[in-house]
C-alpha cells in the first residue's frame, strides 16, 4: 500500500508532516482561546508575524538552492510583474488566515475542518464556470454527499446552543454569521488556489517555487499591514507584542510558518489522491486529539459527518475536475489543480 501511494520516503514524511501540522494548528489556536471563546492577543499581528517568518524561510531556501540564479533582491526586481500579480492570492489568503481565528473562536477544530471541506463544492462550481468543465454524475453525487456531511456537522454545533423546541432559532443558528464566514473563508481558499495555479503554470512557469513563495509572503505582509492600519491597531502594535509571549501564540506563529513551507513540498511531490487520504485522516485525528485534550465529545453527528465527508472526498478525487491542457512538454512537474495553494 505504501509503495502504491508514495514514490519515496520523502513523500511519505511530507504527507504525514502535512497532516500533523494542520491538526496542531487547530489545536494550538483552540488552546490559546480565553474562557469566553475570544483571544487576548492581536490575531492579525500573529498572522503578520507568521507571514514574515515564512518570507524569511523562503528567502533562505531560495538562496541555498539558487544554483547560479540571481540574488533574491535582484530576482524580485526582474520579476516585478509576477510580484504584483501575487497580490491577488496574497490578499485572499490574508482574509483566509485572519478568518481562521474568527471561525475557530466559534467552532471546535473538528467542526471547523469538516466545514472547510465544503470548499470542494465551491471549487467545483468555480471551475465549471471559469474553465467550462462539466462535472460527471459521480462528481455531483460526491458533492451532494459532502454538502450533507457539512450541514449535519453544522447542525450538531448549533443544536447545543439552542433549545430543541425552538426550530426557527435552530435554523438561524445553523445558517448564522459564522457559517457565512467559514464559507467566505472557503471561497477565498478556492479562488486563491485557482489564481495561484494560473501563476504557477503560466506567468511563473519558469520561476523557482521558493522565489514565488517569497512573492506570496512579501505581498501577504503588505496586505496584513494594511489590515492592521484599517483596524486602527498600528498605534498599539508595540503594546500588542507584549501579549504574544504566551507559549501557544508562539507555537501558532512558528507552526503556521512551517505549514506554508511544507505545503510547497506537498504540492511539488504528492498528488490529489494523497490529498484525499490527508483530508480524511486530518478530520479523524483532529476529533480524537480534541477529545483527549479539550474533552470535546465525538458525537454521533460528528462520526456521521466525518464518514460522509471522507467518502465524498474520496469519490471526488478518484475523478477530479481537470483543467489542464496537454502540451508538448513533460507533465511530470505539473501540479494537480485542486492542490494549488501556498498556504
N, C-alpha and C positions, 0 to 999 in steps of 0.2 A: 504493500500500500504506500509506504513511504517513498519508494523508488518511483512509483507512478505519479505521485503528487509533486515531489521535489527533485529538481535537477541535480542538486548538490547539497552539501551540509550547510553552506552559507545561506541558501534559500530557506532551508528548514529552520535555521536560527532566526533569520529575519521574520519569518512567518510567526513564530512563537513570541518573539520580542514585540512585534506589532500588536498582537492581541493583549499581551501583558501590560504594555504601556498605556493602551487605551482604557483598559479596566482600571489601572492605577489612577488615571486622570479623573475619572468619575468618582472614585473612592476618595482621593485627596480633596477634591472640591467639596464633596459632601462632608468630610471630616472638618473642613475649615468653616462650615456654617455655624452661626450662632444658634441659640436655643429657639429663637423666633423664625429661623429659616433664612435669615439675611447674612450679610457679611460685614465684618468690622474692619475691612480694608478696601482700598480702591481697586476694584476688579479691572478697570480699564488700564490702570497703571501696571497691573500684573501682566496683562496681555501685551502692553508696550514693552516691558522688560523681557518677556518671552520672545517677542519678535527680534529684539536687539540681540539676544543670546543666539537665536537661530542665524541671524545675519553674520555674527562673528564666527560661528562654527562653519557656516557655508563658505565664507571667505577663506578660512583656514584650509578647508578641504580642497577648495579650488586651487589655492596656492601650492598645496602639497602635490597635487596631481596635474598641474597645469601643462607640463611637458612642452616647453618652448612656446606656450601660449602667452599672450600679453599679460602684464601685471593687471590685477583686478581693477584698479582705478582706471587704467588705460582702456581695459576691456569694456568698462561701463560707458566711457566716452564714445568708443567705437560703436557700441550697440545701444546708443541712447534712445533710438526709436523703439526698440524692444522693451527698454526700461519703462518708457511711457505707456506702452501697451499693457504692461503688467499691472498698471494701476487699477484696471477693471477687476481682475480676480482678487487683487490685494484688498480692495475696498469691500468686496463681497465676503472674503474670509475674515476681514476685520469685524464686520457685522456678525458673522457666524461665531467667532471666538468670544465676543462680548455677550452675545445672546446665550451662549452655553452656560455662563454663570447665572443669568436670569432664570433660565429654564430649569437648571439643576437646583435652584432655590425652591422650586415648586414641586418638581418630580424627584422621586428617588432614582438612583442611577440605572436600575433595571428598567423602569418605565421610560426613562429618558432614551436609553439605547434602543428599546423596542420602537418607540415613536420615531426615532431617527431613521429607521428602516423605510419609513414612508417616502423617503427621498427617491427610492427606486421607482415609485409610481410617478413622481414629478419628473424624474429623469426621462422615463419612457415617453411621457406626454410631450416634454420639451423636445426630445429627439425626433419624435414623429412629426412635430410641427416644423422644426428648423431644418431637418435633413430629409423630409418627405419619405420617411421609412415607416412602412406599415407593420404593426405588430401581429404576430401569429396568434391563433386561437389559444394555444398553450400559454403564451406570454400574458394575454389578457386574463386568463384563469388564475395564473400565479399572482398577478397584480390585485385581483379581486380578493384572493386569499390573504395577501399581505395587508390590504386595507382593512379587512375584517379583523385580523390579528391586532392591528394598531388601535382600532376602535374599542375592542374588548379590553385592551390594557388601559386605555384612557378612561373607560367606564369604571374599571377597577380602582383607578386612582381617584376618580370623582366620587364614587359611592361612599367612600369613607368620610367625606366632608359634608354630606347632606343626608337628611333622613329619608328612609325608604318610602314614606308616604308623600313625598314632595317630588312628583315626576317632573314638573316644569323646572324646578330648581336643579334637579339631577341633570337634565339635558343642558341647562345653561352652564353647569359646571363642566360637563363633558366637552362642550364646544366653547370654552372660555377663552380669555385673552392669552393664556399660556399655551393653549392648543394652537391658536393662530400664530403665536410667537415661535413655537417649535417648528411649525410648517414654513414660516418665513425663513427660519434658520435652514431648513431642508432646501428651500428654493435657492438660497444663497449658495449652498454647497453644490447643488446641481448646475446652476448657471456658471459658477466659478470653474467647476470641473470641465464643463463643455468648452468654455472660452480658453481655459488652460490647455486643453488638448489642441485647440486651433493654433495656439502659440507654439506648442511643442512640435507640431507636425508641419507647420508652415513657416511662420516668421522666425522661429528659433530652432529650426530643424538642425542647423549646423553649429549651434551654440552649446557649450558644455552645460550639463544639467546642474552642476553646482553654481555656475555663474547665473543661470536662470533662477536658482534659489536665492542668490544674492539680490537679483532684481525684485523678486517677490517680497522678500523680507524688508528690503530697503523701502519699497513703496508702502508696505504694511506699517512700518514705523511712522512714516509721514501721515498715513491715514489715521492711526491711533493718536498721533499728536493733535490732529485737528478735532478728533472726538473729545479729547481732554479739554481742548480750548472751547469747544461748543458747550460742554457740560460745565464750564466755568471752574475747572479743577486745576488749572495750571498754577494758580496762585497758592494752592495748598499742596503742591507736589512734594515739597521738602518735608512737610508735616506727615504726608501720607507714606513717605518712605519709612517712617518710624513704625508704621503698622504692618510692615512687610517682614518683620523679624520672626513671625510665627513659623514654626517648622513646616507646617502643611502648606503655607503660602510659598515658601522656598521650594518645596517639593513640586508644587504645581508649576512654578516657573521653569524649573530645570526639566521636569518630565515633559512639559509642553514643547520645549526646545528639542529634546531628543526625539520626540514623536515626529516632528517635522522632518528631521534628517532621516530617520528610519523609514518614513513613508516614501521618501525619494528612492531608497534602495528597494523597497517593496514594489514600487511601480516599475522599476527597471528589471527586477529579477523574477517576479511572480506574475500570475495570470488571474483572470476573472473567476475561474473555478476555485482557486485557492481563496479568493476573496469571499466566496460563499462559505467555506469552512470557517474562515476568520470571523465573519459576521455572526454565524450561529454559535460558535464557541464563545465569542465575546459576551453574548447575551446570557448564556448558561453560567459562565464563570462569574460574571457580574452579580447575578442573582444569588449564587452561593456565597460569594465573598461578602455581599451586603447583609446577608442573613447572619453570617458569623461575626461581622464587625459592628453592625448597627442594629441588629435584631429586626431587620426589615423582612417580614414574613413572606415566604413564597406561597402565595395564594393559588387556588385552582385556576383563577383567571390568568395569573402570571404564567402558569405552566401551559395553559391552552394557547395563550398569545405567543409565547416563545416557540411552541411547537408549530403554530401556523406560520409565523414569520420565517422560521428555519426552512420549512417545506417550500414556502413561496419563493424565498431567495434561491434555494437550490434549483427549483423548477425554472426560474427566470434565467439564471446564469448558465444553465445547461444549453440554453438557446438565446443568448443575449442579443440586444439590439446592436447592430454593427453598421457603423457609418464610414468605415474605411474604404478607400478606393484602391484597387490594385495598381501597383506601379512596377516599373522595371527593376527598381532597386529591391534589395532584400527586405523582407518584412520581419526579420528576427528582432530588430530593435524597436519595433512599433509597440506602443503601449495600448493595452485594451481600453476601449472607450470609457467604460464605467469606472475605471480605476484612476483616471487622470485628475489628481488633486495634489497639491503640495503641502497639505496640512492633515 
